[in-house]
Amino acid sequence: MYQPWLEDLESLEAISQNEEARRIFLRMAALSQSGRTSNFVVEVALDGDLDAATKGRLVELAQDESFLLAVEDYLVRTHRLH
């Protein structure tokens, strides 16, 4: 199945180069795989430091299992190479 986000290697690389983003995406992937995404969504909703647009985007990404699997795979593979 064709996934347009797989073409966006720049976004994946930006995530891999930003340690905080890397940590967040790996955490979201782990939560997704263990079926605990709802915990993350609640934490995002309660975070007073995030604006509504950021909260919405994080929740959207946290619920996209195939994206999170691709990000995790990219981050793990590129981390091994560095």
C-alpha positions as CSV (number, residue, x, y, z in Angstrom):
1,M,0.0,0.0,0.0
2,Y,1.3,3.4,-1.0
3,Q,2.0,5.7,2.0
4,P,2.8,9.3,1.0
5,W,4.5,10.1,4.3
6,L,7.2,7.5,3.5
7,E,8.4,9.9,0.8
8,D,9.0,12.6,3.4
9,L,12.4,11.6,4.5
10,E,13.2,15.1,5.4
11,S,10.6,15.0,8.2
12,L,11.9,11.7,9.4
13,E,15.5,13.0,9.4
14,A,14.4,16.1,11.3
15,I,12.9,14.0,14.0
16,S,16.0,11.9,14.2
17,Q,18.2,14.9,14.5
18,N,16.2,16.5,17.4
19,E,16.8,14.6,20.6
20,E,13.5,15.7,22.2
21,A,11.4,14.9,19.2
22,R,13.2,11.6,18.8
23,R,12.4,10.7,22.4
24,I,8.7,11.8,22.1
25,F,8.1,9.8,18.9
26,L,9.8,6.7,20.3
27,R,7.6,7.0,23.4
28,M,4.5,7.4,21.2
29,A,5.5,4.3,19.2
30,A,6.0,2.3,22.3
31,L,2.7,3.4,23.8
32,S,0.9,2.6,20.5
33,Q,2.4,-0.9,20.4
34,S,1.4,-1.6,24.0
35,G,-2.2,-0.2,23.5
36,R,-1.6,2.7,25.8
37,T,-2.0,5.6,23.4
38,S,-4.9,6.9,25.5
39,N,-2.5,7.6,28.4
40,F,-0.4,9.8,26.1
41,V,-3.5,11.6,24.7
42,V,-4.6,12.4,28.3
43,E,-1.1,13.8,29.1
44,V,-1.2,16.0,26.0
45,A,-4.6,17.3,26.8
46,L,-3.5,18.3,30.4
47,D,-0.2,19.9,29.3
48,G,-0.6,23.6,29.9
49,D,2.6,24.5,27.9
50,L,1.2,23.3,24.5
51,D,-1.2,25.3,22.3
52,A,-4.3,23.8,20.9
53,A,-2.9,23.2,17.4
54,T,0.2,21.4,18.8
55,K,-2.0,19.3,21.0
56,G,-4.3,18.4,18.1
57,R,-1.3,17.4,15.9
58,L,0.3,15.3,18.6
59,V,-2.9,13.4,19.2
60,E,-3.4,12.8,15.5
61,L,0.2,11.5,15.2
62,A,-0.1,9.4,18.3
63,Q,-3.2,7.6,16.8
64,D,-1.5,6.8,13.5
65,E,0.0,3.4,14.2
66,S,1.5,2.9,10.7
67,F,3.2,6.3,10.9
68,L,4.6,5.5,14.3
69,L,5.9,2.2,13.2
70,A,7.7,3.8,10.2
71,V,9.2,6.5,12.4
72,E,10.4,4.0,15.0
73,D,11.9,1.8,12.3
74,Y,13.7,4.9,10.7
75,L,14.9,6.1,14.1
76,V,16.2,2.7,15.2
77,R,18.0,2.1,11.8
78,T,19.6,5.5,11.6
79,H,20.7,5.4,15.2
80,R,22.6,2.2,14.6
81,L,24.3,3.8,11.6
82,H,25.5,6.8,13.6
